[in-house]
Structures are given as structure tokens and as C-alpha cells.
Amino acid sequence: MSTSFNKILNCDIYAQDDEEKVGTLDDVLFDSDTWDIRYLVIKFRENIFKFKRVLIHTKAINLKAWTKDKVLLTISKDQLMNEPSVDADMPVFRQMETRYFDFYNWPYYWDDMGVFGIDPRARLETASNHNDTDPHLRSSRIVRDYVFRQNENKIGNVADLIFSERDWKIISLTMKKHIYSHEEEISINEILQIDWYDRSVHLKESYLTSEESMTL
């Protein structure tokens, strides 16, 4: 089974022991090397005047109990309030992730990293004065603004990201050629490279759009 980023955007987030929601889903950050969704970006009202956005790792999701309207966490509200801060509006450093994972006694996930490249706008950057591995975290909200290219020609825009409900791994992107066209699902295996500077997704020459395949 699979679902999409657009379908879960703004869904309610509930802590393990809380009947009241702790916030809503504002974004997801995925690893550009493995396509695994690493963090949920949760937005909640800090006070009457201010909203705050924080990160919650997908290890804290109850995979057996979530729906497209509600995500139940395996951690308590008290843990959320006392965990090391990983602010979604600030760069995410490996040092911060280490403190976060140590707090929950979770194993680290960053053994094999990095193929696609660097974009100072799209990723949450690591500090240049640390020897930490680059997390390669990308915002799904930002990637939805990218364009599809084949042989340098623009053929459409990214409309959504599809992920597996079993392991929260992105398996495909959807493309719209224009505002009134249907969304065409494109497997990540059809992606040649992603230009994070140009904000474009380059498809392999062998890829055929649905219209092209119908003419064969």
C-alpha cells in the first residue's frame, strides 16, 4: 500500500498518551540518497501569537495505528516536551541528530550516505566546521516546486511524492504537464539525476510519458 505527501499534509499528530493532538503535519524531510522519509515537520501553536515547527523522527511513528487523517506517535507528550530540540526552522546538524537519537536510545541511521548532490536552498545544511556526515535532508514541500526534464527539455512539474505505507520510503513522484492534466506517476528508478541547484528532476532517455507509450 502507498499514499502521498499531499494526502497526509495537515493531518493531526497525537502523542502516545494524549487524547489531544500535539500539532499538525507541515512537511516531511527525506534522505536524498535512500529516499527514506526521516522526519515529520510538526507545526503547533507555541502561544496565542506564535506557531513553532519542530522535527519528529519517523522512528516515533506508530506504523500500525496511523491513518491519512491522524498520525499516532510511540512517544509521550512528556518526552516531546523534554527531548533535545531539533528546530525545523534551523539547519539540522549531525551533532543535533546524535543528541536526539541518544535521548531515545535509538540506533543511528547514517551509515551509507550521499549520491545526489548539494543544494543550499533545498536541504537543511550541516555545519562546514564539523566532520559530521551530511544528512542530505530534503523538504517535500520544496521538491513539489521542481520541474521534470528529459534531454534538457521541460516536460512537466512535480505534483506529489508517493511513499510506501509500510516503511515510509518514497517510491515515486507524480508529474503534471499543465494545470488541467492528470498526474502521471514516475518511479524513482526512472530518475537519472536531480539538480538541486536548478531545482529540476532529470529523467532517463528511456522513459516514455503515458501519451508516448500509447502511440507505440
C-alpha positions as CSV (number, residue, x, y, z in Angstrom):
1,M,0.0,0.0,0.0
2,S,1.1,3.5,-0.7
3,T,-0.1,7.1,-0.1
4,S,1.1,10.6,-1.0
5,F,2.6,13.6,0.8
6,N,-0.4,15.7,-0.4
7,K,-2.9,13.4,1.3
8,I,-1.3,13.5,4.7
9,L,-0.3,17.1,4.7
10,N,-2.0,19.0,7.6
11,C,-3.1,15.7,9.2
12,D,-3.3,15.7,13.1
13,I,-0.4,14.4,15.2
14,Y,-1.2,12.7,18.5
15,A,1.3,11.7,21.3
16,Q,1.1,8.2,22.7
17,D,-0.6,9.1,25.9
18,D,-2.6,12.2,24.8
19,E,-6.1,12.4,23.6
20,E,-5.5,15.9,22.4
21,K,-3.4,16.5,19.2
22,V,0.0,18.0,19.7
23,G,0.1,19.6,16.3
24,T,-0.4,19.1,12.5
25,L,1.9,17.8,9.8
26,D,3.5,20.7,7.9
27,D,6.2,18.9,5.9
28,V,8.3,15.8,5.7
29,L,12.1,15.6,5.2
30,F,13.5,12.7,3.2
31,D,17.0,11.4,2.6
32,S,18.1,12.2,-1.0
33,D,20.3,9.1,-1.1
34,T,17.9,6.4,0.2
35,W,14.6,8.1,-0.4
36,D,13.6,7.3,3.2
37,I,11.4,9.8,5.0
38,R,13.4,10.7,8.0
39,Y,11.5,13.4,9.9
40,L,8.0,14.8,10.1
41,V,7.8,18.6,10.4
42,I,5.2,19.3,13.1
43,K,3.6,22.7,13.4
44,F,1.9,23.7,16.7
45,R,0.8,26.8,18.4
46,E,3.5,27.8,21.0
47,N,1.4,30.6,22.3
48,I,-1.5,32.8,21.2
49,F,0.8,34.8,18.9
50,K,3.3,32.3,17.6
51,F,3.4,28.9,15.8
52,K,6.5,26.7,16.1
53,R,7.8,24.0,13.7
54,V,9.8,21.0,15.2
55,L,11.1,17.7,13.8
56,I,9.9,14.3,14.9
57,H,11.8,11.3,13.5
58,T,9.7,8.6,11.8
59,K,11.0,6.1,14.3
60,A,8.5,7.7,16.7
61,I,5.5,6.8,14.4
62,N,3.1,4.0,15.4
63,L,3.1,2.4,11.9
64,K,0.2,0.1,12.9
65,A,-2.1,2.9,14.0
66,W,-1.7,5.8,11.7
67,T,-4.2,7.0,9.0
68,K,-4.2,9.7,6.4
69,D,-6.0,12.0,8.9
70,K,-4.2,11.1,12.0
71,V,-0.6,10.1,13.0
72,L,-0.2,8.4,16.4
73,L,3.3,8.6,17.9
74,T,5.0,6.0,20.1
75,I,6.4,8.7,22.4
76,S,4.6,10.6,25.1
77,K,3.9,14.2,25.2
78,D,6.2,14.5,28.2
79,Q,9.1,13.1,26.1
80,L,8.3,15.5,23.3
81,M,8.5,18.4,25.8
82,N,11.8,17.2,27.2
83,E,13.7,15.9,24.2
84,P,16.7,17.7,22.7
85,S,15.4,20.4,20.5
86,V,15.7,19.9,16.7
87,D,14.1,23.0,15.3
88,A,12.6,22.6,11.8
89,D,13.4,26.2,11.0
90,M,17.1,25.8,11.7
91,P,19.8,23.7,9.9
92,V,20.0,20.1,11.1
93,F,23.5,19.1,12.1
94,R,24.6,15.5,12.7
95,Q,25.6,16.6,16.2
96,M,22.0,17.6,16.9
97,E,20.7,14.3,15.4
98,T,23.1,12.3,17.6
99,R,21.8,14.0,20.8
100,Y,18.2,13.4,19.6
101,F,18.8,9.7,18.9
102,D,20.7,9.2,22.1
103,F,17.8,10.7,24.1
104,Y,15.5,7.9,22.8
105,N,18.3,5.2,22.8
106,W,17.7,4.7,19.1
107,P,20.4,3.3,16.7
108,Y,21.8,5.8,14.2
109,Y,20.7,5.5,10.6
110,W,23.6,7.3,8.8
111,D,26.0,4.5,7.8
112,D,25.7,4.9,4.0
113,M,25.1,8.4,2.7
114,G,25.1,10.6,-0.3
115,V,24.9,10.5,-4.1
116,F,22.7,13.2,-5.5
117,G,24.4,16.5,-4.7
118,I,24.1,19.7,-2.6
119,D,21.5,22.5,-2.7
120,P,21.9,25.2,0.0
121,R,18.3,26.2,-0.6
122,A,16.6,22.7,-0.6
123,R,18.5,20.8,2.1
124,L,19.0,21.5,5.8
125,E,22.7,22.0,5.8
126,T,25.4,20.6,8.1
127,A,28.0,22.9,9.5
128,S,31.1,23.2,7.4
129,N,33.4,23.2,10.5
130,H,32.2,19.7,11.6
131,N,33.4,16.4,10.2
132,D,29.9,15.0,10.5
133,T,28.3,13.3,7.5
134,D,25.8,15.3,5.5
135,P,22.3,14.2,6.4
136,H,21.1,15.0,2.8
137,L,17.7,16.1,4.1
138,R,15.3,17.5,1.6
139,S,11.9,19.2,2.0
140,S,9.0,17.6,0.3
141,R,7.3,21.0,0.1
142,I,10.2,22.4,-1.9
143,V,10.6,19.4,-4.2
144,R,7.0,19.8,-5.2
145,D,8.1,23.0,-6.9
146,Y,10.7,21.2,-9.1
147,V,10.4,20.7,-12.8
148,F,10.8,17.4,-14.8
149,R,13.3,17.5,-17.6
150,Q,14.3,15.0,-20.3
151,N,17.2,15.7,-22.6
152,E,17.2,19.2,-21.0
153,N,13.6,19.8,-22.2
154,K,11.0,20.7,-19.6
155,I,8.2,18.1,-19.8
156,G,6.2,18.8,-16.6
157,N,6.2,19.7,-12.9
158,V,6.5,17.7,-9.7
159,A,3.0,17.5,-8.2
160,D,3.4,15.0,-5.4
161,L,5.6,12.4,-3.7
162,I,4.3,8.8,-3.2
163,F,5.6,6.7,-0.4
164,S,5.2,3.2,1.0
165,E,2.9,3.0,4.0
166,R,4.9,0.0,5.2
167,D,8.3,1.7,5.7
168,W,7.8,5.4,4.7
169,K,10.1,5.2,1.8
170,I,9.4,7.3,-1.3
171,I,8.8,5.1,-4.3
172,S,7.7,7.6,-7.0
173,L,7.0,11.2,-7.9
174,T,3.9,12.4,-9.8
175,M,4.1,14.8,-12.8
176,K,1.6,17.2,-14.2
177,K,2.2,18.6,-17.7
178,H,-0.1,21.5,-17.2
179,I,-2.7,22.6,-14.7
180,Y,-5.5,20.6,-16.1
181,S,-3.7,17.4,-16.9
182,H,-3.9,14.3,-14.9
183,E,-1.0,13.3,-12.6
184,E,1.4,10.7,-14.1
185,E,3.3,8.5,-11.6
186,I,7.0,8.2,-12.2
187,S,9.1,5.6,-10.4
188,I,12.3,6.9,-8.7
189,N,14.1,4.2,-10.9
190,E,13.3,6.4,-13.9
191,I,15.2,9.4,-12.4
192,L,18.6,10.0,-13.9
193,Q,19.7,12.7,-11.5
194,I,18.3,15.6,-9.5
195,D,19.8,19.1,-9.9
196,W,19.3,20.6,-6.5
197,Y,20.6,24.0,-7.7
198,D,18.4,24.2,-10.8
199,R,15.5,22.6,-8.9
200,S,14.9,20.0,-11.6
201,V,14.4,16.3,-11.9
202,H,16.1,14.8,-14.9
203,L,14.5,11.6,-16.3
204,K,16.3,8.8,-18.2
205,E,16.2,8.9,-22.0
206,S,14.4,5.6,-22.0
207,Y,11.5,7.0,-20.0
208,L,8.3,7.3,-22.0
209,T,5.3,9.5,-20.9
210,S,1.9,7.9,-20.9
211,E,1.0,9.7,-24.1
212,E,4.1,8.4,-25.9
213,S,3.6,4.9,-24.7
214,M,0.1,4.9,-26.2
215,T,1.4,5.7,-29.7
216,L,3.7,2.7,-29.8
